[in-house]
Amino acid sequence: MNTILSTRQMLLDAQAQHYAVPAFNIHNMETLQVVVEVAEKMHSPVILAGTPSTIRYAGPAYIVAMAQVAAKQTTIPIAIHLDHHEDFDAIKTSIDLGFRSAMIDASRDPYDENVARVKEVVDYAHHRDATVEAELGKLIGQEDDLTVSEADGAYTDPDTAADFVEKTGIDSLAIAIGTAHGLYKGEPHLDFDRLKAIRERVSTPLVLHGASDVPDELVQKAISMGICKVNIATDLKIPFSDAVKHYFQDNPKANDPRQYMTPGKEAMAAIVAHKIDVCGSANRY
């Protein structure tokens, strides 16, 4: 019988064994079920991530309760993670309810303020056996209510990354090396030299955000160079919604959620399985 875990040990294991733990953004019971069921079949550790709007939509207590049921029914490590949260009080509330992993995103703030805000969350979380992820640099695109224009995007500086990790005590660092939130306007180009330089200066597990729509070979190269957590969101939403739309096109009088949700779950399951393969996390547990 399992319980909800923090991401600490699963990311350290992934880092040591050169694979990545997939972090799938979920939104409701159906999407949570899909991710956990596929991960269990493939014996992969998994992180269930929720943005602020997802947490508001489903309710943090509901997500914790669903994840607790999932953990009890599976043999794999499961963590629930607060993705791109900016409000300290909301993070505290969710941690107190049972979340044991949180990302505080203060990347839009001046550097010293980013450090101070992250350190505050780290102090609170670590006293409750929860882990903290933070971001240095800015990914272009839209993630939930956070939108960063191309002009405002910034890559992570390796030396600053080392200073940031030391001053904050974070458990994982999300870096900006050329990925973007959402779908790409052109071909993604990742700065692997920058990733190598960051990895040489930072021993803390590194996270790749904006991995949807990035060619598999680029994601796998990033993993081989030290990325050990990969975030996936948009690549899940599109096939789920497309399958539901097609079901209604073929069945315009349908009204039973148990029927029209099923094609969406099946379409999403195929993507989850593929992303687990890309991350190399299958058969780790």
N, C-alpha and C positions, 0 to 999 in steps of 0.2 A: 504494500500500500504506500503510495507516494503522497507528498504534500507539495504545496507551492514553494518553489525555491527562489533564492536570489540568483542573479546571473554570474556571481563571482566564480564559482568552481567550474561551471560549464564553459565560460570564456577562457579560463586559464587552461583547461583541458584542450580546448580547440586550438589555442595558441601553441601549446606544446606539441600537438600532433598535426599541425598545419592543415586544419580545415576551418570552416566557419559555421557558427550556429545561425540558422535563418531566423529572423525576427519578422513574423507575418502580422500585418495590421488587420485586426478583426473589428467587427462592428456590432455583432449580435450573436445569438445562440448558434445560428446556422453556420456562420463563418468560423466561429470558434470550434464547433464540432468538426468541420472539414479539416482544419489545420491539425487538430489533435489526432483525429482518426488516421490521417495519412502518415503523420509523424510516428505514431505507434506502430503502424504496419511496416514502416521502413526503419524502425529502431533508431530514430534520430532525436536528439535533444531539440527543444523548440522554445521559442520566446513568443508569447502572445502580446502584441503591442497595441496600445490604444492612444490615439491623439486626444487632446482636450475635448473636441466635439464628440468623439466616440464615447468618452467617459460620461459626458453630459447626456448623450442620447440614451445609452444603455443603463447608466447608473453604476458607480464604482462598486457598490455592494453586490449588485447583480453579477457583475463581471467576476468579482472575487468568488462568489458562490458557485458560479458555473465552472470556474477554473479549479476550485476545490473538488468538485465532482469529477472533472476530467482527470485530475491528478490521482484520485483514489482508484480510478478505473484503468489506469495505464501503468506501464513500467518504466517509461521514459522520464527524464528530467523536464519539468515544465516551469517556466517563469512567466509572470505577467508584468508587463513593463509600461510605464508611463512615457509616451513618446512625444517629444517636442513640447513639453510643458514649460510654461513661463511663470505661473503663479505659485508662489511658495505655499500659501495656505491650501490651495487645491492639492498640491503634492503631499503636504502633511496629512490631510484628510484621507487620501487614498492609501498612504503608507499605514496609517493607523487602522484602516479597514482590512489590510492584508496584502497590499502590493509590496513586493520586496525588491523592486527595481524601478528606477526613475531616471528620466533624462530631464535635466534642467537646461533649457535653451536660452542662454543670455548672450548669444553670439552677436546680436545686434547692438549690444551695449559697448561702451568703451572698455578697453582691456581690463583696467583695474576694477571697474564695476562688475564685469563678467566674473572675474576671479572672486570678488567678495560675495556675489550672489550664489555662485556655485559652492563656495566653501560653507556657506550657511546651510545649504541643503545637505551637503556631505556630513556635516556635524550632526544634523538631525537624523539622517538615514542610518548612519553607521551605528548610532546608539540603539537602533531598532533592527539591526542585522539586515539592513537593506543596502543595495548597491546604487551607485550614482554614475550616470553617463553625462558628459557635457560635450559641447561642440565648440571648435575653434576654427574660424573661417565661416563663410556664408555660402550655402548652396543656392543657386538661382532656382526659380520656379516657385510653386505653391505647395505647401504642406499644411492642410487644415486651414487655420486662419492666418498663417504666416506666409507672406509673399515677399520674395526677394527678386528684384529686377536684375537683368544681366549686368547693368552698370554697377550695381551694388554688390555683386558677387565677389568673394575674396577667397583666395587659396590659403591653406594653413601653412604658416611659416614653421619650419622644423625647430629652430632654436626657441621660438616663442612657445611651441608645443611642450618642449621639455620644461620650461619655466612654469607653464600653466599647470601641468600635471603635478609638479613638485609643490606648488603653492596651494593647490586645491585638495589634493589627496583623492581625486576621483578614481573610480574603478575601471572606467573605459573612456576612450576619447574618440569622438566622431570627427573625422577630418574631411576637409574639402580639397579634393584632388582632381575635380573636373566632372563629377557626377551632378545631377540635377534632380529636383523633385518633380514628379509627374512625367510626361512624355517629352522626348527631346525634339527640338526644332530641326536639328541636323544630326550628324554623326558624333557620338560622344568620343572625346579624346581624354584619356586619363593620364595624369602626370605621374608616371611610375618612378621617375627620378626623385620627385618630391616625397613619394611614399617611402622609398628606400631611405632617404635622409631622415624622415620622421622616425622610421622604425629603428634606425641606428641610435637615435637620441632618446627614445621613449620605450620603456619596457612594459608599460601598461597596455592592455588589450586595445586594439584599434578597430574602429567601426566604420563601415561604408554605408552612408545614407544614399538615397536616390538610385538604388540598384535596379529598379524597374526600367525596362527598355534598354538596358546596357547589354551588349553582346556577351554571351556566356563566357567566351574565351578571355574577355577583358576582366570579368568578375573573378574568374579562376586564377588569372595572373595576379590580381590584387591579393587574393587569398594566399597564394604561394609566397607573396612578399610580406605577409604579416597581418592582413585583415582577418579578424576572427569572429566578426558579427556582421551580417549583411541584412539590411532592411528592405522589405518588399511590401509594397502597398498597391500602387496603380496596376501592376500586372495581375493582381487578384480581382480587383473591382471590375475591370473591363470584361473579362470572360464570364464572370458571374452575371452581370447585368445583361450582357448580350444574349446569354442563354435564356434568361427569363423573358426578354423581349421576343425572342424567336418562338418561345413556347406560346406566348399570347398571340403572336401572329398566326400560329397554327391552330390555336384554341381560343378564339376571341371571346368565348363565353365563360372561360375558366374563372373560378373564384375561390378555389381551395388552396391556401398557402402551402399545404403539404404536397400538392401536385406541382405548382408552378415554381416553388423554391428548389425542388429536386434537381432539375436540369442545371440551375445555377450552381448548386453544390457540386455536381459532377464535373462541370467545366472548371470550377475553381480547384477541385481535387487534383486534376491533371497538372495544373500549374504548380501547385504546392509540391507534388512529387518531383516535378522537373527541377524546381529550385533547390530542393533538398539534394538532388543529385549534383547540381552545379556547385553547391556549397561543400560537397564531400562529407556531409554529416550523417549519411545513412550507415546503419550497422555499427554505430559507435556505442550503443547500449543494448 
